[in-house]
Amino acid sequence: MSDDKTDAAVQSARAPGDIRVGIIEDQRDIRESLAVLINGTSGFRCTESFRSMEDALKQLHQAPPDIMLVDIGLPGMSGIEGIRILKERHPKMLLLMLTVYDDDDRIFEALCAGACGYLLKKTSPARLLECLKEATAGGAPMSPEVAHRVISLFRQIRPPEKADHTLTPHEVRLLKLLVEGHNYKTAAEELGVSYNTISFHMRHIYEKLQVHSKSEAVAKALRDRIIR
C-alpha cells in the first residue's frame, strides 16, 4: 500500500464489532506505532492511516472509521482546520485530538471545532485505548492537564445572561447529566430510557444549541448558563 494513504501494518482481519480507528499523523514512527497498538488489541481495528489532513480529506470517502485520532501540527492544513471539514462531511465520525500542544488557544479551538476530546501524546498506550472506548461510548476524554485548563478557561469566561435556547425541561435535565460527566449510556440508565432515546433527544439539543458534538454542547451549556 502507498504511504500516501495507509501504512502496510494498518489493516488486519478483525471482528465486525471492533471499534474502527483512523489516524492522521505526519510522523511515520508515531503513526505506525499507533496502528500496531490498535491492531494488536482485541476489540480495535485500525482502518485508515494518513500522513496529512489533505490526504485524509482526499481519500476518506464512504465507510469512515468510528473515531479518528488527529494530530494538530500537520504539514499543510492543521488538524484543527481539518476537523471542521471532516465534521461536516462525516458528522457521525468522532474526532479525538492527539497532540503535543497543551496551550489554551489550541485546546479551546479544537473543542469548538468539533473534537470529542483532547489527549497529549505522552498519554500511555493503555490510557489511550481506554479513551477510545470512552469516546465511542459518548464520553469526552481529556488528559488531566487539559481538563484542568478547560476548567480554568470556563472560570475566566464571563457568562452572558441566561439563555434557554428553547430547550424543554427534559432536554435541560439530559444536558445537566452530560455536564456532570455522564455519557449517553449512563444518562440513559439514569433517566430510565434507551440509548436510542438519548441519541434522539441529543440530536434536537445539538440543533437548538447549533453545535455538533457533546463537548460543544457542554461548553455552550456552561457558557450560556443553561446549566448552573
ZAKOLFI-439026 format. One record per residue: residue in three letters; x, z, y of N, C-alpha, C in turn. Coordinates in steps of 0.1 Angstrom, whole numbers, padded with zeros to 4 digits, always signed. Layout:
<rs>
AlaXZYXZYXZY;...
</rs>
This chain:
<rs>
Met+0008+0000-0012+0000+0000+0000+0009+0000+0013;Ser+0004-0006+0023+0012-0006+0035+0012+0007+0042;Asp+0023+0010+0049+0024+0023+0056+0015+0022+0069;Asp+0011+0010+0072+0002+0008+0084-0011+0015+0082;Lys-0015+0017+0069-0028+0023+0067-0027+0036+0058;Thr-0024+0034+0045-0025+0045+0036-0012+0047+0029;Asp-0006+0059+0028+0006+0061+0021+0003+0060+0006;Ala+0013+0057-0002+0011+0054-0016+0006+0067-0024;Ala+0010+0079-0018+0006+0091-0025-0008+0096-0022;Val-0015+0088-0014-0027+0094-0009-0038+0094-0019;Gln-0041+0082-0025-0053+0081-0033-0050+0085-0048;Ser-0060+0092-0054-0059+0095-0068-0073+0097-0073;Ala-0075+0096-0086-0089+0097-0092-0093+0112-0092;Arg-0103+0115-0085-0108+0129-0085-0123+0129-0086;Ala-0128+0141-0088-0143+0143-0090-0151+0138-0078;Pro-0163+0133-0080-0171+0128-0069-0175+0139-0059;Gly-0175+0152-0063-0179+0163-0054-0167+0168-0045;Asp-0156+0162-0046-0144+0167-0039-0147+0165-0024;Ile-0140+0174-0016-0140+0172-0001-0130+0161+0002;Arg-0135+0150+0008-0127+0139+0011-0121+0141+0025;Val-0107+0140+0025-0100+0144+0037-0092+0131+0042;Gly-0091+0129+0055-0083+0119+0061-0072+0125+0070;Ile-0062+0118+0073-0051+0123+0081-0047+0113+0091;Ile-0045+0117+0104-0039+0109+0114-0027+0117+0119;Glu-0016+0112+0116-0003+0120+0119+0008+0109+0119;Asp+0016+0109+0130+0026+0099+0131+0039+0103+0124;Gln+0042+0115+0121+0054+0119+0114+0052+0117+0098;Arg+0059+0108+0092+0057+0104+0079+0058+0116+0069;Asp+0069+0125+0071+0071+0136+0062+0059+0145+0062;Ile+0054+0148+0074+0042+0157+0075+0030+0151+0069;Arg+0028+0138+0072+0016+0130+0066+0017+0130+0051;Glu+0028+0128+0045+0029+0127+0031+0028+0141+0024;Ser+0033+0151+0031+0032+0165+0026+0018+0169+0026;Leu+0010+0166+0036-0004+0170+0037-0011+0163+0025;Ala-0008+0150+0023-0015+0142+0013-0012+0148-0001;Val+0000+0152-0003+0004+0158-0016-0003+0171-0018;Leu-0004+0179-0008-0011+0192-0008-0025+0190-0012;Ile-0032+0181-0005-0046+0179-0006-0049+0173-0020;Asn-0042+0163-0024-0044+0157-0037-0040+0165-0049;Gly-0031+0175-0046-0027+0184-0057-0036+0196-0058;Thr-0046+0197-0050-0055+0209-0051-0069+0205-0056;Ser-0074+0212-0065-0087+0210-0071-0098+0211-0060;Gly-0107+0201-0060-0118+0202-0050-0115+0194-0038;Phe-0103+0188-0037-0100+0180-0025-0095+0166-0029;Arg-0096+0157-0020-0090+0143-0022-0087+0137-0009;Cys-0075+0133-0007-0071+0126+0005-0074+0111+0003;Thr-0083+0106+0011-0087+0092+0010-0081+0083+0020;Glu-0077+0088+0032-0072+0079+0042-0060+0086+0049;Ser-0050+0078+0053-0038+0084+0060-0033+0073+0070;Phe-0033+0077+0082-0029+0068+0093-0018+0074+0101;Arg-0009+0065+0107+0002+0070+0115-0001+0069+0130;Ser-0012+0063+0134-0016+0063+0148-0031+0062+0149;Met-0036+0066+0160-0051+0065+0163-0055+0051+0163;Glu-0047+0042+0168-0051+0028+0168-0053+0023+0154;Asp-0044+0026+0145-0046+0022+0131-0059+0028+0125;Ala-0062+0040+0128-0074+0047+0123-0087+0040+0128;Leu-0087+0037+0141-0098+0031+0147-0100+0016+0142;Lys-0089+0010+0139-0090-0004+0135-0094-0005+0120;Gln-0089+0004+0112-0091+0003+0097-0101+0012+0091;Leu-0106+0022+0098-0116+0031+0093-0130+0025+0096;His-0137+0021+0085-0150+0015+0087-0161+0023+0080;Gln-0166+0017+0069-0176+0024+0062-0170+0035+0053;Ala-0179+0044+0049-0175+0055+0040-0163+0062+0045;Pro-0163+0068+0057-0152+0076+0062-0151+0089+0055;Pro-0140+0096+0056-0139+0109+0049-0148+0119+0054;Asp-0150+0130+0047-0158+0141+0052-0152+0148+0065;Ile-0139+0149+0064-0132+0156+0075-0119+0149+0078;Met-0115+0148+0090-0102+0141+0094-0093+0151+0101;Leu-0081+0153+0096-0071+0161+0103-0064+0152+0113;Val-0064+0157+0126-0059+0148+0137-0048+0155+0145;Asp-0037+0148+0146-0027+0153+0155-0030+0149+0169;Ile-0024+0156+0179-0027+0152+0193-0016+0143+0198;Gly-0003+0147+0196+0008+0139+0202+0011+0127+0194;Leu+0003+0117+0194+0004+0105+0187+0010+0094+0196;Pro+0017+0084+0190+0022+0073+0198+0010+0065+0202;Gly+0010+0060+0215-0001+0053+0220-0013+0062+0223;Met-0025+0059+0218-0036+0068+0221-0035+0082+0216;Ser-0037+0092+0224-0036+0106+0219-0048+0109+0210;Gly-0046+0120+0202-0056+0124+0193-0069+0128+0200;Ile-0068+0134+0212-0080+0138+0220-0088+0126+0224;Glu-0080+0116+0230-0087+0104+0233-0094+0097+0222;Gly-0087+0097+0210-0093+0091+0198-0105+0097+0192;Ile-0105+0111+0193-0116+0117+0186-0130+0115+0193;Arg-0129+0112+0206-0141+0109+0213-0147+0096+0208;Ile-0138+0086+0205-0143+0073+0199-0147+0075+0185;Leu-0140+0083+0177-0143+0085+0163-0156+0092+0162;Lys-0159+0101+0171-0171+0109+0171-0183+0100+0173;Glu-0182+0090+0182-0192+0081+0185-0195+0071+0173;Arg-0184+0067+0167-0185+0057+0156-0190+0064+0143;His-0185+0076+0141-0188+0083+0128-0192+0097+0131;Pro-0204+0099+0136-0209+0112+0141-0209+0123+0130;Lys-0210+0119+0117-0211+0129+0106-0197+0133+0102;Met-0187+0126+0106-0173+0129+0101-0168+0141+0110;Leu-0163+0151+0104-0157+0163+0111-0143+0159+0115;Leu-0139+0165+0127-0126+0162+0132-0119+0175+0135;Leu-0108+0178+0127-0101+0191+0128-0087+0188+0134;Met-0084+0194+0145-0071+0192+0151-0060+0200+0144;Leu-0049+0193+0142-0037+0200+0135-0025+0196+0144;Thr-0020+0205+0152-0011+0201+0162-0001+0212+0165;Val+0010+0209+0173+0019+0220+0177+0015+0225+0191;Tyr+0006+0219+0198+0002+0223+0211-0008+0234+0211;Asp-0005+0245+0219-0014+0256+0219-0018+0260+0234;Asp-0017+0250+0243-0020+0253+0257-0035+0252+0260;Asp-0039+0259+0270-0054+0259+0273-0060+0246+0275;Asp-0053+0237+0282-0059+0224+0286-0062+0216+0273;Arg-0053+0215+0264-0055+0206+0253-0065+0213+0243;Ile-0065+0226+0242-0075+0232+0233-0089+0230+0239;Phe-0091+0232+0252-0104+0230+0258-0108+0215+0257;Glu-0099+0206+0260-0103+0192+0259-0106+0187+0245;Ala-0099+0192+0235-0102+0188+0222-0115+0193+0217;Leu-0118+0206+0220-0131+0211+0216-0143+0204+0223;Cys-0141+0201+0236-0151+0195+0243-0153+0180+0239;Ala-0142+0174+0234-0143+0160+0229-0150+0159+0216;Gly-0152+0170+0209-0159+0170+0196-0152+0175+0184;Ala-0140+0181+0186-0133+0187+0175-0141+0199+0169;Cys-0141+0200+0156-0148+0211+0149-0139+0224+0148;Gly-0127+0222+0151-0118+0234+0150-0104+0230+0155;Tyr-0095+0239+0156-0082+0237+0162-0071+0245+0155;Leu-0062+0239+0147-0052+0246+0140-0038+0242+0144;Leu-0029+0251+0144-0015+0248+0147-0008+0244+0134;Lys+0003+0236+0136+0009+0230+0124+0017+0241+0116;Lys+0019+0253+0121+0025+0263+0114+0015+0270+0104;Thr+0003+0266+0104-0007+0272+0095-0002+0270+0081;Ser-0004+0280+0073+0001+0280+0059-0007+0270+0051;Pro-0002+0264+0040-0010+0255+0032-0022+0261+0027;Ala-0022+0273+0022-0034+0280+0017-0044+0282+0027;Arg-0040+0286+0039-0050+0287+0050-0056+0274+0055;Leu-0047+0264+0055-0052+0250+0058-0063+0246+0049;Leu-0062+0248+0036-0072+0244+0027-0085+0252+0029;Glu-0083+0265+0032-0095+0274+0035-0102+0268+0047;Cys-0094+0264+0057-0101+0259+0069-0108+0246+0067;Leu-0103+0238+0058-0110+0225+0055-0124+0229+0048;Lys-0124+0239+0039-0136+0243+0033-0146+0249+0044;Glu-0140+0257+0052-0148+0264+0062-0154+0254+0072;Ala-0147+0244+0076-0152+0234+0085-0164+0226+0078;Thr-0162+0222+0066-0172+0214+0059-0184+0222+0056;Ala-0183+0236+0057-0195+0244+0055-0202+0248+0068;Gly-0197+0242+0079-0203+0244+0092-0196+0253+0101;Gly-0184+0258+0097-0176+0267+0105-0168+0260+0115;Ala-0161+0268+0124-0152+0262+0134-0139+0269+0133;Pro-0131+0266+0123-0118+0273+0121-0108+0271+0132;Met-0101+0282+0136-0091+0281+0146-0079+0290+0142;Ser-0067+0287+0146-0056+0295+0144-0058+0308+0153;Pro-0053+0320+0149-0056+0332+0157-0052+0331+0171;Glu-0040+0324+0174-0036+0323+0188-0045+0314+0196;Val-0051+0304+0189-0060+0295+0196-0073+0302+0199;Ala-0078+0310+0189-0091+0317+0191-0089+0327+0203;His-0078+0333+0204-0075+0343+0215-0076+0336+0228;Arg-0070+0324+0229-0070+0316+0241-0084+0311+0245;Val-0092+0308+0234-0106+0303+0237-0114+0315+0243;Ile-0112+0326+0237-0119+0338+0243-0115+0341+0257;Ser-0102+0340+0260-0097+0342+0274-0103+0331+0283;Leu-0104+0319+0278-0109+0308+0287-0124+0311+0291;Phe-0132+0316+0281-0146+0319+0284-0147+0330+0294;Arg-0138+0340+0293-0139+0351+0302-0135+0347+0316;Gln-0127+0336+0318-0123+0331+0331-0134+0323+0337;Ile-0142+0316+0329-0152+0307+0334-0164+0315+0340;Arg-0167+0313+0352-0179+0320+0359-0191+0312+0354;Pro-0200+0319+0346-0212+0312+0342-0222+0309+0353;Pro-0229+0298+0352-0239+0295+0362-0252+0303+0359;Glu-0262+0301+0367-0274+0308+0365-0279+0303+0351;Lys-0286+0312+0344-0291+0310+0330-0299+0297+0330;Ala-0296+0289+0320-0304+0277+0317-0308+0277+0303;Asp-0321+0274+0300-0325+0275+0286-0325+0261+0279;His-0324+0250+0287-0324+0236+0282-0336+0233+0273;Thr-0347+0240+0276-0360+0238+0269-0359+0242+0254;Leu-0349+0250+0250-0348+0254+0236-0360+0263+0232;Thr-0365+0262+0220-0375+0270+0215-0369+0284+0212;Pro-0377+0295+0211-0372+0308+0206-0365+0307+0193;His-0370+0299+0184-0363+0297+0171-0350+0291+0172;Glu-0349+0281+0181-0336+0274+0183-0326+0283+0190;Val-0331+0291+0199-0322+0301+0206-0317+0311+0195;Arg-0325+0316+0186-0321+0325+0176-0311+0319+0167;Leu-0313+0307+0163-0303+0300+0155-0290+0298+0162;Leu-0290+0294+0175-0278+0293+0183-0271+0306+0184;Lys-0278+0317+0185-0272+0330+0186-0264+0333+0173;Leu-0270+0330+0162-0263+0332+0149-0250+0324+0149;Leu-0250+0312+0154-0237+0304+0154-0227+0310+0163;Val-0232+0315+0175-0222+0322+0184-0216+0334+0177;Glu-0224+0341+0169-0219+0353+0162-0210+0349+0150;Gly-0208+0336+0147-0198+0333+0137-0204+0327+0124;His-0218+0326+0124-0224+0321+0112-0221+0306+0110;Asn-0221+0301+0098-0221+0287+0096-0235+0283+0092;Tyr-0238+0270+0089-0251+0266+0085-0257+0273+0073;Lys-0248+0275+0063-0252+0281+0051-0256+0296+0053;Thr-0248+0303+0060-0251+0318+0062-0263+0319+0072;Ala-0264+0310+0081-0275+0310+0090-0288+0308+0083;Ala-0288+0299+0073-0300+0296+0065-0304+0308+0057;Glu-0294+0315+0052-0297+0328+0044-0302+0338+0053;Glu-0297+0340+0065-0301+0350+0075-0316+0347+0079;Leu-0319+0335+0081-0333+0331+0085-0343+0329+0074;Gly-0338+0328+0062-0346+0326+0050-0352+0312+0049;Val-0343+0302+0053-0348+0288+0053-0337+0281+0045;Ser-0339+0268+0043-0330+0259+0036-0319+0254+0045;Tyr-0308+0250+0039-0297+0244+0046-0302+0232+0054;Asn-0310+0224+0048-0315+0212+0054-0324+0215+0066;Thr-0331+0226+0066-0339+0230+0077-0330+0234+0089;Ile-0319+0241+0086-0309+0244+0097-0304+0231+0103;Ser-0300+0222+0094-0294+0209+0099-0305+0202+0108;Phe-0317+0202+0104-0328+0196+0112-0329+0202+0126;His-0329+0215+0126-0330+0222+0139-0318+0220+0148;Met-0306+0219+0141-0293+0217+0149-0293+0204+0155;Arg-0299+0194+0149-0299+0180+0155-0307+0181+0168;His-0318+0188+0168-0326+0190+0181-0318+0198+0191;Ile-0311+0208+0187-0303+0216+0196-0292+0207+0202;Tyr-0285+0199+0194-0275+0191+0199-0280+0181+0210;Glu-0292+0175+0207-0298+0166+0216-0302+0173+0229;Lys-0308+0185+0229-0312+0192+0241-0300+0196+0249;Leu-0289+0201+0242-0277+0205+0249-0268+0194+0253;Gln-0271+0182+0247-0262+0170+0249-0248+0173+0245;Val-0247+0177+0232-0234+0180+0226-0234+0173+0213;His-0222+0173+0206-0220+0166+0194-0215+0174+0182;Ser-0212+0187+0185-0206+0195+0174-0210+0209+0176;Lys-0208+0217+0165-0211+0231+0166-0203+0238+0177;Ser-0190+0235+0177-0181+0242+0187-0186+0239+0201;Glu-0190+0226+0204-0195+0223+0217-0208+0230+0220;Ala-0217+0232+0210-0229+0239+0212-0227+0254+0215;Val-0218+0260+0208-0214+0274+0210-0208+0275+0224;Ala-0199+0266+0228-0193+0267+0241-0203+0266+0252;Lys-0213+0257+0251-0223+0255+0261-0233+0266+0262;Ala-0236+0272+0250-0245+0284+0250-0239+0295+0257;Leu-0226+0297+0256-0220+0308+0264-0218+0305+0278;Arg-0214+0292+0281-0211+0288+0295-0224+0289+0303;Asp-0235+0284+0297-0248+0283+0305-0256+0296+0303;Arg-0250+0306+0296-0257+0319+0295-0270+0318+0287;Ile-0271+0308+0278-0282+0307+0269-0282+0319+0260;Ile-0270+0323+0256-0268+0334+0247-0259+0344+0255;Arg-0264+0356+0256-0256+0366+0264-0249+0375+0255;
</rs>
